[in-house]
Amino acid sequence: MRYALIGCGRIAKNHVAAAVSNRLDAVGLCDVIPENAQRYQDQLDCPIYTDYRQMLAAERPDFVAIATESGKHAAIALDCIRAGVNVLIEKPVALSMADAQAIIDAARTAHVTVGVCHQNRFNKAVQKLRRAFEEGRFGRVYNISAVIRWNREEAYYRQAAWRGTWEQDGGCLMNQCIHNIDLLRWFGGEAASVFGVTNNFSHPYIQGEDFGTAIVRFTSGAAGTLEGTVNVYPRNLEETLTVFGERGTVKLGGHSVNTILEWSFADGKDSLADVQREFTENPPDIYGFGHTPLYADFVAAIAEKRQPYVTAEDGKNALEMVLAIYRSSKEQAETALPLENCGSLDFTGLFGPDAKKQADHFISKTSSIEPSAVIGRGTKIWHYSHVQAGAVIGENCVLGQNVNIGPGVTIGDGCKIQNNVSIYTGVTLEDHVFCGPSCVFTNDLTPRAEFPKGEQRRIQTLVKRGASIGANATIVCGVTIGAYALVGAGAVVTRDVPDYALVTGVPARVVGRVDQYGNICEKNG
Ligand SMILES: NC(=O)c1ccc[n+]([C@@H]2O[C@H](COP(=O)([O-])OP(=O)(O)OC[C@H]3O[C@@H](n4cnc5c(N)ncnc54)[C@H](O)[C@@H]3O)[C@@H](O)[C@H]2O)c1
């Protein structure tokens, strides 16, 4: 089988070893840095290319492996697939749901085989566990735990500029932990929802997370739990997978699920000592020995015109779980699966050097700002205020004491929001809006404590640029307050207010006009 490799960096050595073991007929090594490819020429005696399209055209390989940075997987895979070549893609299959689906669709159209390198599925210990699982030895599965406690320091990320970026990589869940996330999903099956929390504790120079944890509800009723980190001092500690069933408990461990730590089944067919002897591996690194059997299966899948052991759909499922954890953490809410229209770039600015939460704003210690809220440069937030999930506050705003900004609210630049004001979901303030002390917005015309309508169904209220709302005024939802309009203290606004209008009273009526600077230029009566 005519084989070629695109991307000859760190993980390429496992691909080259797998190609040699499987006696593939190497026809091309491709890297944009030719010296990287040359390192493997003594093992795979074949031409070197710097442009994979040229290599595809010149060599017509049957099987191409893609081991470039993750953000390039999809575009390269689509080119290979459209050229009629079978493709094995390093994990993650892609960085967005749309790209993963495009790969699946293109493969179906072109009738080519696509696989993904989740090689830990081939670890002897994992295979043994899988057989016990498929034989039904656990009975009902209650919960599955996946834990990755590794260490990646600055030197690792500095090796290549793509590492830890949203465009090319993602954080530790997308890069390091995705193997165990694949296993969690492989054993857990269909997932209904995910609640995740991610953070970047100690890697300020990367954009992605260095820690993530999640609870998964599988549609089977089983629960999944995940803990993934690259902050473990001072070195990799463990990668474990534990399955708890009504008639069995198995825990795999070691540095990358290569050993069996617990093996108890009610059927008593085998003991821990038996399985440990036969199914423990000691690989030289955390990548393990899995690439060689993965290649063997992929070659057989092409020959037999069947799906490989790890399909593009499997790759998409693991990606989906990572993205769902990211979204859940950002929105601080449980995320339902299936997930559509989500990709790593949606999380730009959450952590690291380009975090939108600018260091040059002021937030009093007594205030609470949810991690997914965005606070603009130069904005000041005074005591006991609360900015809820997903709210975006512009630059150079001032929020007084005891201000509440609801989930997802958007506030423009240069707004002044005085003490005790609540801006609820559904209310939008354009730039330079003034909200006097204790003014009130409503966001439901017929509220019922017993039958809440939910945040998504709030009635929208818009306050246009430069408008001012006086102290204690009430703005009933569904109105638009025009640009530079002035609402008098204590007024109750029940209808739209024209631009530059002065309104007072209960209900508020137009009683004059104001200019942009707040001068009253016309007053009726
Ligand atoms: N399965 C695993 O256990 C495992 C382990 C490590 C990395 N990976 C995955 O493998 C991929 C590569 O990781 P790495 O650590 O080897 O990265 P790396 O930076 O060491 O290597 C990437 C290589 O791709 C080359 N490249 C970039 N664009 C190219 C292009 N258009 N054509 C040809 N070559 C190109 C780069 O020059 C570089 O040599 C990543 O997606 C990563 O997630 C998987």
The ligand as an SDF file (V2000), in Angstrom:
LIG
                    3D

 44 48  0  0  0  0  0  0  0  0999 V2000
   -1.8320   10.6900   19.0080 N   0  0  0  0  0  0  0  0  0  0  0  0
   -1.0420   11.2420   19.8940 C   0  0  0  0  0  0  0  0  0  0  0  0
   -0.7640   10.6850   20.9490 O   0  0  0  0  0  0  0  0  0  0  0  0
   -0.4480   12.5780   19.5940 C   0  0  0  0  0  0  0  0  0  0  0  0
    0.6790   13.0150   20.3010 C   0  0  0  0  0  0  0  0  0  0  0  0
    1.2300   14.2530   19.9650 C   0  0  0  0  0  0  0  0  0  0  0  0
    0.6410   15.0480   18.9950 C   0  0  0  0  0  0  0  0  0  0  0  0
   -0.4740   14.6050   18.3590 N   0  0  0  0  0  0  0  0  0  0  0  0
   -1.1410   15.4320   17.3440 C   0  0  0  0  0  0  0  0  0  0  0  0
   -0.3260   15.4330   16.1850 O   0  0  0  0  0  0  0  0  0  0  0  0
   -0.3270   16.7080   15.5640 C   0  0  0  0  0  0  0  0  0  0  0  0
    1.1260   17.2040   15.4620 C   0  0  0  0  0  0  0  0  0  0  0  0
    1.6650   17.3430   16.7540 O   0  0  0  0  0  0  0  0  0  0  0  0
    3.2300   17.4290   16.9560 P   0  0  0  0  0  0  0  0  0  0  0  0
    3.4480   17.4660   18.4210 O   0  0  0  0  0  0  0  0  0  0  0  0
    3.9080   16.3940   16.1560 O   0  0  0  0  0  0  0  0  0  0  0  0
    3.5070   18.8700   16.3230 O   0  0  0  0  0  0  0  0  0  0  0  0
    4.8380   19.4430   15.6920 P   0  0  0  0  0  0  0  0  0  0  0  0
    4.7310   20.9190   15.6820 O   0  0  0  0  0  0  0  0  0  0  0  0
    6.0120   18.8220   16.3640 O   0  0  0  0  0  0  0  0  0  0  0  0
    4.7750   18.8920   14.1970 O   0  0  0  0  0  0  0  0  0  0  0  0
    3.9280   19.4040   13.2090 C   0  0  0  0  0  0  0  0  0  0  0  0
    4.6850   19.3390   11.8930 C   0  0  0  0  0  0  0  0  0  0  0  0
    3.7980   19.6290   10.8120 O   0  0  0  0  0  0  0  0  0  0  0  0
    4.5270   20.4170    9.8850 C   0  0  0  0  0  0  0  0  0  0  0  0
    3.5850   21.1160    8.9960 N   0  0  0  0  0  0  0  0  0  0  0  0
    2.8320   22.2060    9.2690 C   0  0  0  0  0  0  0  0  0  0  0  0
    2.0850   22.5490    8.2100 N   0  0  0  0  0  0  0  0  0  0  0  0
    2.3550   21.6670    7.2450 C   0  0  0  0  0  0  0  0  0  0  0  0
    1.8930   21.4840    5.9220 C   0  0  0  0  0  0  0  0  0  0  0  0
    0.9900   22.3150    5.3770 N   0  0  0  0  0  0  0  0  0  0  0  0
    2.4010   20.4790    5.1920 N   0  0  0  0  0  0  0  0  0  0  0  0
    3.3140   19.6390    5.7240 C   0  0  0  0  0  0  0  0  0  0  0  0
    3.7850   19.7520    6.9860 N   0  0  0  0  0  0  0  0  0  0  0  0
    3.3210   20.7490    7.7270 C   0  0  0  0  0  0  0  0  0  0  0  0
    5.3600   21.3260   10.7560 C   0  0  0  0  0  0  0  0  0  0  0  0
    6.4360   21.9190   10.0340 O   0  0  0  0  0  0  0  0  0  0  0  0
    5.8270   20.3500   11.8220 C   0  0  0  0  0  0  0  0  0  0  0  0
    7.0360   19.7060   11.4600 O   0  0  0  0  0  0  0  0  0  0  0  0
   -1.2260   17.5900   16.4040 C   0  0  0  0  0  0  0  0  0  0  0  0
   -2.5050   17.6000   15.8260 O   0  0  0  0  0  0  0  0  0  0  0  0
   -1.2850   16.8930   17.7480 C   0  0  0  0  0  0  0  0  0  0  0  0
   -2.4880   17.1020   18.4320 O   0  0  0  0  0  0  0  0  0  0  0  0
   -1.0210   13.3900   18.6340 C   0  0  0  0  0  0  0  0  0  0  0  0
  1  2  1  0
  2  3  2  0
  2  4  1  0
  4  5  1  0
  4 44  2  0
  5  6  2  0
  6  7  1  0
  7  8  2  0
  8  9  1  0
  8 44  1  0
  9 10  1  0
  9 42  1  0
 10 11  1  0
 11 12  1  0
 11 40  1  0
 12 13  1  0
 13 14  1  0
 14 15  2  0
 14 16  1  0
 14 17  1  0
 17 18  1  0
 18 19  2  0
 18 20  1  0
 18 21  1  0
 21 22  1  0
 22 23  1  0
 23 24  1  0
 23 38  1  0
 24 25  1  0
 25 26  1  0
 25 36  1  0
 26 27  1  0
 26 35  1  0
 27 28  2  0
 28 29  1  0
 29 30  1  0
 29 35  2  0
 30 31  1  0
 30 32  2  0
 32 33  1  0
 33 34  2  0
 34 35  1  0
 36 37  1  0
 36 38  1  0
 38 39  1  0
 40 41  1  0
 40 42  1  0
 42 43  1  0
M  CHG  2   8   1  16  -1
M  END
$$$$
